[in-house]
Amino acid sequence: MKLIQFFITLFLFLILVPHPLIAVESPSPINELDDLSDQALQMTKAGRYEEAKHLLVYFSEEFASLSAQQSFSMDELRILTISHNLALESINQSSLDLEQKVNAVTKFRLVMDALNSQHQPLWVEMEDPIMEAFNGVKVAAENGNVDEYQTTLNVFLSKYNIIQPSIKLDIPVERAQSLDARITYLDHYRQDVLEGQQTMSELTALETDLQKLFENMTEDEADPSLWWVIISTGSIIVSTLSYVGWRKYKGQGEMKKSERQKN
């Protein structure tokens, strides 16, 4: 019984103890770069543009060292480089307002996170504002309000533009191209789409694609290694209980057999 109690206690400990106590990983170079991108974003939000600029420049230097040690695909390097350059340029442009600067650095931040994250990426958290903006486009189209349609479509495109580079790092190329094609069509032919009979079908198809995009990226936040430990420990407990039960059954059988022999 003491052995059973030990395994049960161990199993409960693995479930209830905070994850960091189970597995603590030392910061890796790419994690540090991820932190730098986040710090640059926080400085930008606070209007501390010089600090944000220094962090972005320092990031570039550190990433150059990391890329010499760790291999990245050409697409990853291209997307990260473009988003980093745009973030730095936005910080240096005095003509841009705070929101425009924050959007540019946020885009870069999400790209870096997409490269670093192994589970749910940060860009998925943009689901609510993006879907709300898209709903505004759909309502305006349903009401036939041209001015409102143009305004809400611009808002939606602006928000989607923030996550677009990150999406390309996390979903298959074919899906990303298909999604971009639908959005580009609405943008380039916005007046024709609004006046045509296929307006709602185009918007409905895009809405479905966006919903699938976020749904497919949503996953259990628990570390798979933690679940492996829990399942393994659970298997040990089941095996132990089965063995103890078998021993008890066998013991009882031998006891009855012994009693019959005495009689």
Backbone torsions as a table, in degrees:
resi	resn	phi	psi	omega
1	MET	NA	-34.0	179.8
2	LYS	-63.9	-36.4	179.9
3	LEU	-65.6	-40.3	179.2
4	ILE	-64.2	-44.5	179.6
5	GLN	-61.5	-35.8	179.8
6	PHE	-63.9	-46.9	-179.0
7	PHE	-67.5	-37.4	177.7
8	ILE	-64.4	-42.7	178.2
9	THR	-62.3	-42.3	179.0
10	LEU	-63.0	-41.7	-179.8
11	PHE	-62.6	-46.2	179.1
12	LEU	-65.7	-34.9	178.9
13	PHE	-62.9	-42.8	-179.1
14	LEU	-65.7	-31.0	-179.7
15	ILE	-79.5	-42.1	-170.3
16	LEU	-88.2	-28.3	-177.5
17	VAL	-70.5	136.1	178.4
18	PRO	-52.9	141.7	-175.9
19	HIS	-53.6	-42.4	-177.6
20	PRO	-57.3	-25.6	179.9
21	LEU	-76.7	-18.1	-178.5
22	ILE	-85.5	-41.5	-179.2
23	ALA	-145.9	112.6	-179.9
24	VAL	-110.1	121.8	-179.2
25	GLU	-107.2	139.0	177.7
26	SER	-76.5	147.1	-178.1
27	PRO	-58.2	133.9	177.6
28	SER	-98.3	162.7	179.2
29	PRO	-55.1	-39.1	-178.7
30	ILE	-71.8	-30.4	174.7
31	ASN	-66.2	-38.1	178.5
32	GLU	-66.4	-37.8	176.1
33	LEU	-66.1	-37.5	177.0
34	ASP	-61.4	-42.0	177.7
35	ASP	-64.3	-38.4	178.8
36	LEU	-62.5	-41.8	179.5
37	SER	-64.8	-36.8	178.7
38	ASP	-68.6	-41.7	178.4
39	GLN	-62.3	-40.4	178.6
40	ALA	-61.5	-38.8	178.8
41	LEU	-67.3	-42.8	-179.6
42	GLN	-64.1	-39.6	177.6
43	MET	-64.8	-38.0	179.3
44	THR	-65.8	-44.6	178.8
45	LYS	-60.4	-33.2	-179.6
46	ALA	-82.8	-1.8	-179.6
47	GLY	77.6	13.6	-179.7
48	ARG	-94.4	75.8	-170.7
49	TYR	-68.9	-34.4	179.5
50	GLU	-65.0	-43.8	177.7
51	GLU	-63.5	-41.3	178.7
52	ALA	-62.1	-40.5	179.9
53	LYS	-63.3	-45.4	179.8
54	HIS	-61.9	-39.3	179.4
55	LEU	-65.9	-39.9	179.3
56	LEU	-67.8	-38.2	177.4
57	VAL	-67.1	-43.4	178.6
58	TYR	-63.4	-38.6	177.4
59	PHE	-58.1	-45.0	-179.0
60	SER	-58.9	-42.3	179.9
61	GLU	-65.8	-44.7	-178.4
62	GLU	-68.8	-37.7	-179.8
63	PHE	-66.7	-34.5	177.6
64	ALA	-60.7	-39.6	178.4
65	SER	-68.8	-41.1	-178.5
66	LEU	-67.4	-41.5	-177.6
67	SER	-65.1	-20.5	177.1
68	ALA	-77.3	-19.8	-178.5
69	GLN	-104.6	-32.5	-176.4
70	GLN	-117.5	133.1	-176.6
71	SER	-82.1	134.6	174.0
72	PHE	-123.6	149.5	178.0
73	SER	-71.9	164.1	179.7
74	MET	-63.4	-37.9	178.4
75	ASP	-65.1	-42.3	179.0
76	GLU	-61.8	-45.9	179.5
77	LEU	-64.0	-42.0	-178.6
78	ARG	-64.8	-48.4	-177.4
79	ILE	-64.7	-42.8	180.0
80	LEU	-66.8	-42.9	-179.3
81	THR	-62.2	-45.2	-179.6
82	ILE	-63.4	-46.2	-178.6
83	SER	-66.8	-35.8	177.9
84	HIS	-66.7	-45.0	179.9
85	ASN	-62.4	-40.9	178.7
86	LEU	-65.5	-38.1	178.4
87	ALA	-63.7	-44.8	-179.7
88	LEU	-66.3	-40.9	178.7
89	GLU	-63.7	-40.1	-179.4
90	SER	-65.2	-36.8	178.7
91	ILE	-65.3	-35.3	-176.8
92	ASN	-81.6	-13.7	-177.6
93	GLN	-90.9	111.0	-179.5
94	SER	-70.6	-18.2	-178.2
95	SER	-75.5	-16.9	-179.6
96	LEU	-85.4	143.5	178.0
97	ASP	-86.4	179.0	-175.5
98	LEU	-59.6	-44.8	-177.4
99	GLU	-61.4	-41.4	-179.8
100	GLN	-66.1	-39.7	177.8
101	LYS	-66.2	-43.8	-179.9
102	VAL	-62.8	-41.3	179.5
103	ASN	-61.9	-42.1	-178.7
104	ALA	-65.9	-43.8	-179.3
105	VAL	-73.2	-32.6	176.2
106	THR	-62.8	-40.9	178.2
107	LYS	-58.4	-45.8	177.7
108	PHE	-64.1	-42.7	179.7
109	ARG	-59.4	-43.3	-178.9
110	LEU	-68.9	-33.8	176.7
111	VAL	-64.7	-45.4	179.4
112	MET	-63.0	-39.5	178.5
113	ASP	-65.7	-39.7	179.2
114	ALA	-62.4	-35.0	177.2
115	LEU	-70.7	-31.4	-173.2
116	ASN	-94.4	-34.9	-172.9
117	SER	-73.2	141.5	177.7
118	GLN	-105.0	-12.4	179.8
119	HIS	-118.7	-135.9	-176.9
120	GLN	-68.6	118.2	-179.0
121	PRO	-75.5	160.5	-177.6
122	LEU	-64.4	-30.9	-174.9
123	TRP	-63.5	-20.4	178.3
124	VAL	-64.9	-26.9	-180.0
125	GLU	-69.2	-8.8	176.1
126	MET	-83.6	3.7	-176.6
127	GLU	-55.9	-50.6	-175.8
128	ASP	-61.0	-53.0	-179.9
129	PRO	-62.7	-34.4	-179.7
130	ILE	-71.7	-44.1	-179.9
131	MET	-69.5	-32.8	176.0
132	GLU	-66.2	-41.4	178.5
133	ALA	-65.3	-40.4	179.3
134	PHE	-67.0	-37.7	177.8
135	ASN	-60.8	-35.2	176.4
136	GLY	-63.1	-39.1	177.7
137	VAL	-63.7	-44.2	-177.2
138	LYS	-65.5	-42.2	179.2
139	VAL	-63.9	-43.2	179.6
140	ALA	-62.6	-39.2	179.0
141	ALA	-66.7	-41.6	179.4
142	GLU	-62.6	-36.0	-179.4
143	ASN	-84.3	-8.5	-179.3
144	GLY	68.9	24.0	-179.3
145	ASN	-86.1	102.0	-174.4
146	VAL	-62.8	-50.3	-177.7
147	ASP	-62.5	-43.6	-179.8
148	GLU	-66.1	-36.6	178.7
149	TYR	-63.0	-45.6	180.0
150	GLN	-62.1	-43.2	-178.1
151	THR	-66.6	-49.0	-177.3
152	THR	-67.6	-33.9	177.8
153	LEU	-65.7	-39.3	177.2
154	ASN	-62.6	-40.2	179.1
155	VAL	-64.3	-45.7	179.5
156	PHE	-61.3	-46.2	-179.2
157	LEU	-61.8	-37.6	179.6
158	SER	-64.5	-41.7	-179.5
159	LYS	-71.9	-40.8	-180.0
160	TYR	-66.2	-34.4	-179.9
161	ASN	-59.4	-28.3	-179.5
162	ILE	-67.2	-37.1	-175.8
163	ILE	-99.8	-8.9	-175.1
164	GLN	-54.0	-48.4	179.9
165	PRO	-62.0	-37.8	-179.4
166	SER	-66.2	-38.2	179.5
167	ILE	-57.9	-41.3	-177.6
168	LYS	-64.0	-20.3	178.9
169	LEU	-86.5	-17.1	-171.7
170	ASP	-115.2	-12.4	-179.7
171	ILE	-124.9	160.7	179.3
172	PRO	-57.4	149.4	-176.9
173	VAL	-57.5	-41.2	-177.1
174	GLU	-61.9	-42.5	-179.8
175	ARG	-67.1	-41.0	179.8
176	ALA	-64.0	-41.7	179.8
177	GLN	-66.9	-38.9	179.4
178	SER	-64.8	-42.6	178.9
179	LEU	-65.6	-43.7	178.4
180	ASP	-62.2	-37.6	-178.6
181	ALA	-64.1	-41.5	178.7
182	ARG	-64.3	-44.3	-177.8
183	ILE	-68.8	-40.2	178.3
184	THR	-63.3	-38.4	178.9
185	TYR	-62.0	-45.7	179.4
186	LEU	-63.0	-34.5	-178.0
187	ASP	-74.5	-50.5	-175.4
188	HIS	-72.3	-31.4	-177.3
189	TYR	-118.5	39.7	-174.3
190	ARG	-59.2	-40.4	-179.4
191	GLN	-70.6	-41.7	178.9
192	ASP	-64.6	-39.5	-179.6
193	VAL	-64.8	-41.4	-177.8
194	LEU	-67.6	-37.2	-176.9
195	GLU	-86.5	-18.4	-177.5
196	GLY	-80.3	167.4	-179.3
197	GLN	-79.4	-15.0	-177.3
198	GLN	-91.5	9.9	-175.3
199	THR	-54.1	-56.6	-174.5
200	MET	-68.3	-33.2	178.7
201	SER	-66.7	-38.6	177.4
202	GLU	-65.2	-44.4	-179.4
203	LEU	-67.4	-38.5	178.9
204	THR	-65.4	-41.6	179.0
205	ALA	-63.8	-41.7	179.1
206	LEU	-67.2	-39.7	178.4
207	GLU	-60.7	-42.2	178.2
208	THR	-62.4	-43.1	179.3
209	ASP	-63.2	-40.5	-179.9
210	LEU	-67.1	-41.6	179.1
211	GLN	-62.9	-43.1	178.4
212	LYS	-65.1	-36.4	179.8
213	LEU	-57.3	-49.6	-177.5
214	PHE	-76.1	-36.6	-179.5
215	GLU	-64.3	-41.3	-178.2
216	ASN	-69.1	-24.4	-179.4
217	MET	-90.3	-9.9	-180.0
218	THR	-83.2	125.3	-179.1
219	GLU	-146.3	168.7	-179.0
220	ASP	-61.9	129.0	-176.6
221	GLU	-77.4	-10.2	180.0
222	ALA	-67.6	142.3	178.7
223	ASP	-67.2	129.2	178.8
224	PRO	-55.6	-33.4	179.7
225	SER	-64.7	-33.3	178.1
226	LEU	-66.3	-43.9	178.6
227	TRP	-64.5	-33.6	178.7
228	TRP	-64.5	-41.4	178.9
229	VAL	-65.2	-43.6	-179.0
230	ILE	-62.9	-45.4	-179.2
231	ILE	-64.8	-41.6	-180.0
232	SER	-62.7	-44.7	179.9
233	THR	-64.9	-39.8	177.9
234	GLY	-61.3	-38.1	178.8
235	SER	-64.7	-38.6	178.6
236	ILE	-64.0	-42.6	-179.7
237	ILE	-62.4	-45.9	179.5
238	VAL	-60.9	-43.2	-180.0
239	SER	-63.2	-41.8	-179.7
240	THR	-63.5	-46.4	179.1
241	LEU	-61.3	-40.4	179.3
242	SER	-64.2	-41.2	-179.5
243	TYR	-65.7	-44.9	179.4
244	VAL	-62.3	-41.4	178.4
245	GLY	-63.0	-40.4	179.2
246	TRP	-65.2	-42.8	178.6
247	ARG	-61.6	-40.8	-179.7
248	LYS	-65.3	-43.6	179.7
249	TYR	-63.6	-42.6	-179.6
250	LYS	-65.1	-39.9	-180.0
251	GLY	-63.9	-42.1	179.0
252	GLN	-64.5	-39.0	179.1
253	GLY	-64.4	-42.5	180.0
254	GLU	-67.2	-35.2	179.5
255	MET	-65.0	-45.0	179.2
256	LYS	-64.6	-38.3	179.6
257	LYS	-64.5	-40.2	179.6
258	SER	-64.7	-40.5	-179.7
259	GLU	-65.6	-38.7	179.8
260	ARG	-65.8	-36.4	179.7
261	GLN	-66.7	-35.1	179.3
262	LYS	-68.3	-35.7	-179.6
263	ASN	-74.1	NA	NA
